[in-house]
Amino acid sequence: MHRSNANFFAALALVTLLAACEAKPKVSIHTPQGEVPVVVEIADSPEMRMQGLMYRTNLGADAGMLFLFPKESEQSFWMKNTPTALDMIFINSSRQIVGIINDAQPFTLAPRSVGLPSRYVLEVHAGYAAKHRIAAGQGVDFIDVPPDPMK
């Protein structure tokens, strides 16, 4: 192989490796059984928070959406145009789970809230919290998540 071709393929391999290693935002939930990592999409603008997971029919088994709010307050969610049942995990500014809505049914307008202030809400497949024994009071860490949402 010609030397310039070898250099080109080496550079291409490096770029491919770096792209594969690109950090993806994660939430790590501390349970008594160990860490539960969830790869997340970030909803940090009013438009993204309003859209959420509406119209989405696919969500990875260990994936979810993390809603970031500018300040801690009582959050309320609905399932309008959302075809997948979800668990909603409400997290306060101290990164503690303050409550969970289990198995929010699709296509409903009923407001869902845990009645306590939260700054973050993590949506995952229905049954995820029970399967991984996720409960109120457990702590979470954010990995490669933006520090503050845009207002």
C-alpha positions in Angstrom: 0.0 0.0 0.0 1.3 3.4 -0.8 2.3 5.5 2.2 -0.2 8.3 1.6 -3.0 5.7 1.4 -1.8 4.2 4.7 -1.9 7.7 6.3 -5.3 8.4 4.9 -6.7 5.1 6.3 -5.1 5.6 9.6 -6.6 9.1 9.9 -10.0 7.7 8.8 -9.8 5.0 11.5 -9.0 7.6 14.1 -11.9 9.9 13.1 -14.2 6.9 13.2 -13.0 5.8 16.6 -13.4 9.3 18.0 -16.9 9.6 16.6 -17.8 6.2 18.2 -16.4 7.4 21.6 -18.4 10.7 21.5 -19.9 11.2 24.9 -23.7 10.6 25.1 -25.6 12.2 28.0 -26.5 9.7 30.7 -28.4 9.6 34.0 -26.9 7.2 36.5 -29.4 6.2 39.2 -28.0 4.9 42.6 -30.1 1.9 43.7 -29.2 -0.6 46.5 -28.6 -3.2 43.7 -26.1 -0.9 42.0 -25.9 1.8 39.4 -28.6 2.0 36.7 -27.4 3.9 33.7 -29.9 5.5 31.2 -28.7 7.0 28.0 -30.8 10.2 27.5 -31.9 12.7 25.0 -32.1 16.2 26.4 -35.2 18.4 26.4 -33.9 21.7 27.6 -35.9 24.3 25.7 -39.6 25.1 26.0 -40.1 23.7 22.5 -38.3 20.5 23.2 -40.0 20.0 26.6 -43.4 20.5 24.9 -42.6 18.0 22.2 -41.1 15.4 24.5 -41.7 11.9 23.3 -44.8 12.7 21.4 -45.3 10.7 18.2 -42.2 8.5 19.0 -42.7 4.8 18.6 -39.2 3.7 19.4 -37.2 4.2 22.6 -34.2 2.0 23.4 -34.5 -0.4 26.3 -32.0 1.6 28.5 -32.8 4.9 27.0 -35.0 7.8 27.9 -35.5 11.6 27.8 -34.3 14.0 30.5 -36.3 17.2 30.8 -34.3 20.1 32.2 -36.2 23.0 33.7 -34.8 26.5 34.5 -35.9 26.3 38.2 -37.3 23.8 40.6 -41.1 23.8 40.8 -43.9 21.3 40.8 -43.9 19.8 37.3 -46.9 18.3 35.5 -46.9 16.1 32.4 -49.5 14.6 30.1 -49.3 11.9 27.4 -51.0 13.7 24.5 -49.9 12.1 21.2 -47.4 9.8 23.1 -47.9 6.2 21.8 -45.7 4.5 24.4 -46.5 4.0 28.1 -43.9 5.6 30.3 -42.5 5.8 33.8 -41.8 9.4 34.8 -39.1 9.9 37.4 -39.1 13.3 39.1 -35.7 14.6 40.4 -35.1 17.7 42.5 -32.2 20.2 42.3 -30.2 18.1 44.8 -30.4 15.2 42.3 -32.6 13.1 44.5 -35.7 11.3 43.2 -38.7 12.9 44.8 -41.4 10.7 43.1 -42.3 8.4 40.3 -45.3 8.1 38.1 -45.5 4.4 37.0 -47.0 3.3 33.8 -48.4 6.6 32.4 -50.8 5.4 29.7 -50.5 6.7 26.1 -52.7 9.3 24.5 -54.2 10.8 27.6 -54.6 14.4 28.7 -54.7 13.7 32.4 -52.1 15.8 34.2 -49.5 13.7 36.1 -47.4 15.1 38.9 -45.9 13.9 42.2 -47.0 17.0 44.0 -43.4 18.0 45.0 -40.9 20.4 43.4 -38.5 19.0 40.9 -36.1 20.4 38.4 -35.6 17.4 36.2 -37.9 14.6 34.9 -36.6 11.4 33.4 -39.0 9.5 31.1 -38.3 5.8 30.4 -40.4 2.8 29.3 -43.2 1.8 31.6 -42.1 -0.8 34.0 -38.4 0.4 34.0 -38.5 1.8 37.5 -40.0 -1.4 39.0 -37.7 -3.6 37.0 -34.6 -1.7 38.3 -36.1 -1.1 41.8 -35.9 2.7 41.3 -37.5 4.6 44.2 -38.0 8.0 45.7 -35.1 9.1 47.9 -32.4 7.5 45.6 -29.8 9.8 44.2 -28.8 10.3 40.6 -25.7 11.6 38.7 -25.7 13.3 35.4 -22.9 12.5 32.9 -22.3 14.8 30.0 -25.6 16.6 30.6 -25.7 20.4 30.1 -25.4 22.2 33.5 -28.3 24.6 33.1 -31.1 24.7 30.6 -31.8 27.7 28.4 -34.7 29.8 29.6 
